[in-house]
Amino acid sequence: MNNTEEINFWIFGNARIPKLAVLGVMFVLGLIIGYMAGRPAKKQLSNNYDENSYDDDDFEGNSIAKPKSNLSDEDREYIS
């Protein structure tokens, strides 16, 4: 708190500013930048489906769409 003497500080031109004011502004800027850098990243929602992954005959009258299967007829027969 003894840093009250004025110093020449260049911010787009010379200015005489108390050292305490410069230290305070730098401290606040450091808090803001530290908070922004340290917070968790926002999770971005992604579409996990492909528009072409559904066919009209996959609906079979159900109100819920079923994803298009990449199984061959032989694989479907084996599973059933």
VMD Tcl script that draws the C-alpha trace (Angstrom):
set ca {
  {0.00 0.00 0.00}
  {3.08 2.25 0.11}
  {3.23 2.33 -3.71}
  {1.35 5.60 -3.98}
  {3.94 7.69 -5.83}
  {3.13 8.58 -9.41}
  {4.94 6.95 -12.32}
  {5.06 7.67 -16.04}
  {2.91 5.03 -17.69}
  {2.47 4.80 -21.44}
  {-1.03 3.99 -22.65}
  {-1.24 5.53 -26.12}
  {0.61 8.51 -24.66}
  {2.47 9.31 -21.45}
  {0.39 9.62 -18.31}
  {1.30 10.09 -14.69}
  {-0.59 7.45 -12.75}
  {-0.16 6.23 -9.16}
  {1.68 2.92 -8.95}
  {-1.09 1.50 -6.79}
  {-3.66 2.14 -9.54}
  {-1.50 0.35 -12.13}
  {-0.99 -2.60 -9.81}
  {-4.72 -2.77 -9.05}
  {-5.75 -2.67 -12.72}
  {-3.20 -5.37 -13.61}
  {-4.42 -7.52 -10.71}
  {-8.05 -7.25 -11.85}
  {-7.09 -8.02 -15.47}
  {-5.16 -11.05 -14.24}
  {-8.20 -12.29 -12.30}
  {-10.47 -11.90 -15.32}
  {-8.06 -13.60 -17.73}
  {-7.32 -16.37 -15.20}
  {-11.01 -17.03 -14.69}
  {-11.68 -17.19 -18.42}
  {-8.70 -19.49 -19.03}
  {-9.46 -21.80 -16.10}
  {-13.17 -22.37 -16.48}
  {-14.37 -25.58 -18.11}
  {-15.00 -25.41 -21.83}
  {-18.59 -25.31 -23.00}
  {-19.72 -28.61 -24.40}
  {-20.95 -28.30 -27.91}
  {-24.00 -30.30 -28.89}
  {-23.45 -32.51 -31.87}
  {-25.81 -34.35 -34.13}
  {-25.05 -38.04 -33.78}
  {-27.19 -39.01 -36.68}
  {-26.84 -38.79 -40.40}
  {-29.77 -37.49 -42.42}
  {-29.34 -40.39 -44.85}
  {-29.29 -43.06 -42.14}
  {-33.09 -43.45 -42.17}
  {-35.18 -44.96 -44.95}
  {-38.92 -44.72 -45.40}
  {-39.37 -48.49 -45.02}
  {-37.57 -48.45 -41.65}
  {-40.58 -46.77 -40.03}
  {-42.96 -49.75 -40.49}
  {-45.87 -47.74 -39.10}
  {-44.15 -46.96 -35.80}
  {-44.10 -43.41 -34.55}
  {-40.44 -43.83 -33.57}
  {-37.88 -43.92 -36.34}
  {-35.43 -46.83 -36.30}
  {-31.86 -46.31 -37.46}
  {-30.85 -47.88 -40.75}
  {-29.04 -51.14 -40.15}
  {-25.74 -51.84 -41.86}
  {-26.20 -55.59 -41.46}
  {-26.40 -57.89 -44.43}
  {-29.37 -60.21 -44.86}
  {-27.14 -63.13 -43.83}
  {-26.22 -61.36 -40.56}
  {-29.86 -60.52 -39.80}
  {-30.81 -64.17 -40.34}
  {-28.02 -65.34 -38.02}
  {-29.09 -62.94 -35.25}
  {-32.79 -63.86 -35.49}
}
mol new
graphics top color blue
foreach p $ca { graphics top sphere $p radius 0.5 }
foreach p [lrange $ca 0 end-1] q [lrange $ca 1 end] { graphics top cylinder $p $q radius 0.2 }
display resetview
